[in-house]
Amino acid sequence: MESSQTTLGSTYGRSPVPMRPVGDPGPQVWSVERSAELYQIRGWGEPYFTLNSAGNVEVRPDPAQDRGIDLYSLALDLKARGLDLPVLLRFSDILRDRIRGLNEAFAKALVEYSYAGAYRGVYPVKVNQQRHIVEEVVEFGAPWGYGLEAGSKPELLIALAHGRESGALIICNGYKDTKYIETALLAQRFDKQVFVVLERIEELDLVFRASEKLGILPMLGVRAKLTAKGVGPWADSAGDRAKFGLSASEIVDVVDRLTARGMLSCLQLLHFHIGSQVSSIIPIKNAMREASNIFVELAKMGANMRFLDVGGGLAVDYDGSNTDFHASKNYGIQEYAYDVVSAIHEACTKGSVAEPTIVTEAGRAICAHQSVLIFEVVGSNDLHFGDPSPPDPNAHAILKGLYDTYKNVVPKNVQEAYHDASQSKEEAQSLFKFGYLSLRDRSRAECLYWGCCEKILGLVRRMRYVPEELQSLEKVLASIYYCNFSIFRSAPDSWAIDQLFPIMPIHRLQQEPTVRATLADITCDSDGTVDHFIDREDVKQVLELHPLQQDEPYLLGLFLNGAYQEILGDLHNLFGDTNAVHVRLGEQGYHITHVVKGDSVEEVLHHVQYDPEEMIERVRQQAETALRAGQISLPQLRLLMRHYAESLGEYTYLSSDD
Ligand SMILES: *Cc1c(COP(=O)(O)O)cnc(C)c1O
């Protein structure tokens, strides 16, 4: 279902919260400013996300315009229109700005180094293949001849359906079969430059055969297996054992075999990719140096080298720390562009080789910022023990001992008190096991133990140095906030590889968040939790949140999730695609340009080969049997069948009218 160009609400001209002068200790009462610091929003959010004076997150999709969209109001607007949460908001203007930023950075670097070649970026389709996204990439990239990269045959089919811009490149990577290669060669006859990049030496024979059969000379590239590696979880995309790429001897072999057929002029592009989220600029510089030299050598060997494709890897600062930590990056897009251009410029000058067109395949850095998932907290499990009452005079000794421990917790003895309490709890458990303690007394003992832990934690939080064994208390005593979303669907990398995404409340930011919590999704999987969050230093295990209020929804945003998460997301527990909404800044206010309705229960059931009609029929037959046997009444049968049929057509997530 789609609706186009509905104008909703208006934008807000509220000014962003000003920075505090250095050295100012800040007000003692809570403030929006303190929320900004706590959630690091300046680090990861600028220039797109900020806080407004109403205490809400504000999106500034086009940094060139002094206008923002209040995220909380937008979410309520959508809810009012029947677009239930969780909802994925895609801000087209952010995507446009990312593409513009990359292209302008390279344009500036070309001028800086008086570079004779051009820059032609491509967007790797695998990062987010959603049609509306790819369409927008092509639209926004048109002024720069921005192209597409395919990593598989289906992605090539997508790329060919777009990319009308003449001059834009289509780069074909990934495993290739004959059909993939033949399709690419035939598409060269369109108004496109389609490159087949050899990722494995075996592909060369397929290319020769296809070329002969079709009478079309291929535009060929080779992917080099560099010794320079990236860093972090994707570092193994390069190096000797990398899955893809040709070693030096294989590249020489390609040159020789092309030469033998008089086809060396087909080889025009050198490609490498050292992995995703390369958080430090050093490996990028090293890879550039190595690849530039391979490029120059290939040119000298007689190949018609016109393109150097430096792959992806441009990182995103998910935690806002601006460091080489894996969730961050220690360089900006401009520095990246300078380093790429200068390395190839230097090598070509030294080798007296013509400067090639530079191609980048940045994916994450283009697509991550444009989307935000908004979801609602639907309940919480707070561990709160408060001040326990003293045990009866004739209570079990173990309870009296625990109570004494509780009373005597002071800053000086937190560690000792923790040991005493833990030992008593274990004793209570073993007394119970052997029948010396009642279930009620065991429960009292546990409450006293948790009371001790809570009191200890209160003191530990004020300590400068926290003993290691007490560091886990924060997490153990954290509240659990249950959220109406599926981590497996909406942020699978958080589950699979512990990737960090900024998560924070999108409103109430003028209030102090007094609760520390982990998040649990509504899948029944105990892995469906978020218990690692961005922090100024390292990672934190709990997130500061506000106490839930009876009559007001509490909405959280998961930010920077526009790259990879949508397609890696799965149907765990049959939670389907969320609603997605494309938002653009309009003349006054914002427009909803596309609404992509999330999956209904029926759709996800189809996916696992169930036929909803038949399911209804089977349940009806069982209900009829139960009715005949007098086990249910007619109104009960009617209610069951209505619930069953209605649920099939509904959103897979919890609906707010329950
Ligand atoms: C995944 C991939 C990219 C995109 O990488 P990012 O880290 O998202 O920029 C580019 N090129 C190739 C060959 C890839 O496999």
The ligand as an SDF file (V2000), in Angstrom:
LIG
                    3D

 15 15  0  0  0  0  0  0  0  0999 V2000
   29.8490   -5.0210    1.4330 C   0  0  0  0  0  0  0  0  0  0  0  0
   30.6790   -4.4660    0.3860 C   0  0  0  0  0  0  0  0  0  0  0  0
   30.7550   -3.0690    0.2110 C   0  0  0  0  0  0  0  0  0  0  0  0
   30.1060   -2.0840    1.1550 C   0  0  0  0  0  0  0  0  0  0  0  0
   30.8580   -1.9650    2.3320 O   0  0  0  0  0  0  0  0  0  0  0  0
   30.5520   -0.8280    3.4110 P   0  0  0  0  0  0  0  0  0  0  0  0
   31.4050   -1.1850    4.5500 O   0  0  0  0  0  0  0  0  0  0  0  0
   29.1160   -0.8990    3.7230 O   0  0  0  0  0  0  0  0  0  0  0  0
   30.9350    0.4760    2.8260 O   0  0  0  0  0  0  0  0  0  0  0  0
   31.4830   -2.6030   -0.8510 C   0  0  0  0  0  0  0  0  0  0  0  0
   32.1120   -3.4440   -1.7050 N   0  0  0  0  0  0  0  0  0  0  0  0
   32.0770   -4.7940   -1.5510 C   0  0  0  0  0  0  0  0  0  0  0  0
   32.7770   -5.6540   -2.5100 C   0  0  0  0  0  0  0  0  0  0  0  0
   31.3700   -5.3390   -0.4930 C   0  0  0  0  0  0  0  0  0  0  0  0
   31.3580   -6.6650   -0.3360 O   0  0  0  0  0  0  0  0  0  0  0  0
  1  2  1  0
  2  3  1  0
  2 14  2  0
  3  4  1  0
  3 10  2  0
  4  5  1  0
  5  6  1  0
  6  7  2  0
  6  8  1  0
  6  9  1  0
 10 11  1  0
 11 12  2  0
 12 13  1  0
 12 14  1  0
 14 15  1  0
M  END
$$$$
